[in-house]
Amino acid sequence: MTSLASRAPRPTLALVGATGAVGSVTQQVLAMRADIWGEIRAAAAPEDAGTELTVCGRDVVVQHLTPEFFDGVDIALVDLPAPVAAVWAPIAAERGAVVIDNSSALRGDPDVPLVVPEVNPLQVRNRPRGIIANPGATTLTMIDALGVLHAGWELTELVVATYQAASGAGRAGMARLHDELEVVAGHRELGQQPGDVRRLIEFELGTESPFPAPLALNVLPWIGTAAEDGWTTEELKIRNETRKVLGLPDLRVSATCVRVPVISTHSVAVHATFARPIDVDEARQALVEAPAVVVLDDPETAEFPTPNDTVGSDPRFAGRLRQALDFPNTLDFFICGDNLRKGGALNMVQVAELVARDLAVVA
Amino acid sequence: MTSLASRAPRPTLALVGATGAVGSVTQQVLAMRADIWGEIRAAAAPEDAGTELTVCGRDVVVQHLTPEFFDGVDIALVDLPAPVAAVWAPIAAERGAVVIDNSSALRGDPDVPLVVPEVNPLQVRNRPRGIIANPGATTLTMIDALGVLHAGWELTELVVATYQAASGAGRAGMARLHDELEVVAGHRELGQQPGDVRRLIEFELGTESPFPAPLALNVLPWIGTAAEDGWTTEELKIRNETRKVLGLPDLRVSATCVRVPVISTHSVAVHATFARPIDVDEARQALVEAPAVVVLDDPETAEFPTPNDTVGSDPRFAGRLRQALDFPNTLDFFICGDNLRKGGALNMVQVAELVARDLAVVA
């Protein structure tokens, strides 16, 4: 890629939403990878304009977001709330940037590909609107493991329950969980009477929160907003995004999304059914050989993945692989992935690198 | 029941393991219910002998556990570790007590019924060994909701993922989670680097823990011990106990058991398939009418059950009811139940009351 890119001018990269939780991890991710970039710009909400960042050794001053910001930008990584992204992603594309959008706003658009480099890299070229969408963090937690297994055994059904971290609600989510932990710590009687944690936290911190109820010493089976028939938007996203990335529009999917008191890194309990008989040892070997999946799975030593061992690292950590005893062709497993890193920043940067290579070839 | 019981002498009740987490809740539960008991005795591990308790207004001194302790006891509630219970439950039965055993030691014995009063109350009479087993707390979290739904639509498949509380590991589990919370609180940088929570907790508290890894700011997909083929004993218990209580020896069950940083109250994400088409409104109505299930399920107001709203109360709290979009005859829902109360103490006391009524009829 470097040799190809070096023939063309180095692409100009824009980070939009650069001061958020994903934006901050994007800078860490860029610093760890080959620097193929020319100019790097950053934009964010008005209150953060003027902030000075260092991105890949360059001093970058965060700008106001204007249409002109995108003039001369080759690739824009956009991490904004969905309604804001729905406005700005098309503006950026109109100004000539290839947009990689981390919001859910355009993921369902048939003219916007949903790309995971380990699964469907060629889809980066299929961008009639000049926009590529990044899947949601929960889908990204499991999608390359599912891609590998689908390649071997043909996925037909997926039943998942999630254990999603506070950082899925951004910096505000992480801060709120830390605030709540400080309130409950030392109250050793808590967690035994109805609503005792809720009352103390609401008394100390108020009810204004990124979460619909206290998260410390609790789990919340409600992420996103109400969709039809009792489903949440988050649960339907998992269904739609998994189908789109794997190219399986009729894949049967059922998801229950639950927030847990973890700062960062989502986990998913997966029950996956295939068209062909699946052998656990062969499935494990396929995951071991997948470049971005680490298998931690030794029942003898109680080895298994956890979010705290995963957070801050690039791969997904999979374990607890077992044949579902009563379900033919079905594998159960547990998988953890850093929702800010692969679940956001890393996948965007990987897609940006594919686009840069594509632009260099075209140039 | 009182009128029947009043014709016979009031039964003598023994609490074995009276100083543990379940034993303590058993005393709270007994205090809230009609007092049908005569003498009440208590026994516990040697280091707790001599402890003075108040049980239903009676002063009770905790005794050493000896075979003679059971002489004259009508009903013994036994909450001991499984290998210890395997020894003492038969001794108690031999001395004439009807034993209600909360351990997993004898749940698989075909001559030991597994009783949930809301589901299979008549099984209390089928006790050839004089022993009745209490199901595990995770099974008890969902079993009466499943019983109601099975009665209406005939359950055929069950895929569950659990969110199990620290108190499943007893007082030591609750204390460890509180200890860990005190260590991590205020360290607002934690939860973003691989193993950062693990290193701090192990440095401050050591690695000796009721849990196989740090639980604060983490989730642990490992409960119980290794069984065959990568399964844990906890996951197989859910399969075996659900089949036995519902009388469905061929029910297809797959469970993933995960510990979460909640003090008390287990939650389960349930994906349940039935022989007949299930309508969500009819299913909700059936659960509303179930005496021990409270339905909290209004997507419009983001109403859903959480463990902290459930803990310390008797019913199971169910919500997030929805038709699985791609799976015929399948209902997804989320349910919370206090694992020390219904999941331990309350079910034992309810079974004891059924046995007391049975003994009174016989007398």
Interface residues (C-beta under 8 A of the other chain):
Chain A: E157 V159 A161 Y163 A165 M174 A175 H178 L181 E182 V184 A185 G186 R188 L190 G191 Q192 Q193 P194 G195 D196 V197 R198 P212 A213 P214 L217 N218 V219 L220 P221 W222 A226 D229 G230 W231 T232 R239 L251 R252 V253 S254 T256 V258 V260 P261 V262 I263 S264 S267 A269 H271 V280 D297 P299 E300 A302 F304 P305 T306 P307 N308 D309 T310 V311 G312 S313 G319 R320 L321 R322 Q323 A324 L325 D326 F327 T330 D332 F334
Chain B: E157 V159 A161 Y163 A165 M174 A175 H178 L181 E182 V184 A185 G186 R188 L190 G191 Q192 Q193 P194 G195 D196 V197 R198 P212 A213 P214 L217 N218 V219 L220 P221 W222 A226 D229 G230 W231 T232 R239 L251 R252 V253 S254 T256 V258 V260 P261 V262 I263 S264 S267 A269 H271 V280 D297 P299 E300 A302 F304 P305 T306 P307 N308 D309 T310 V311 G312 S313 G319 R320 L321 R322 Q323 A324 L325 D326 F327 T330 D332 F334
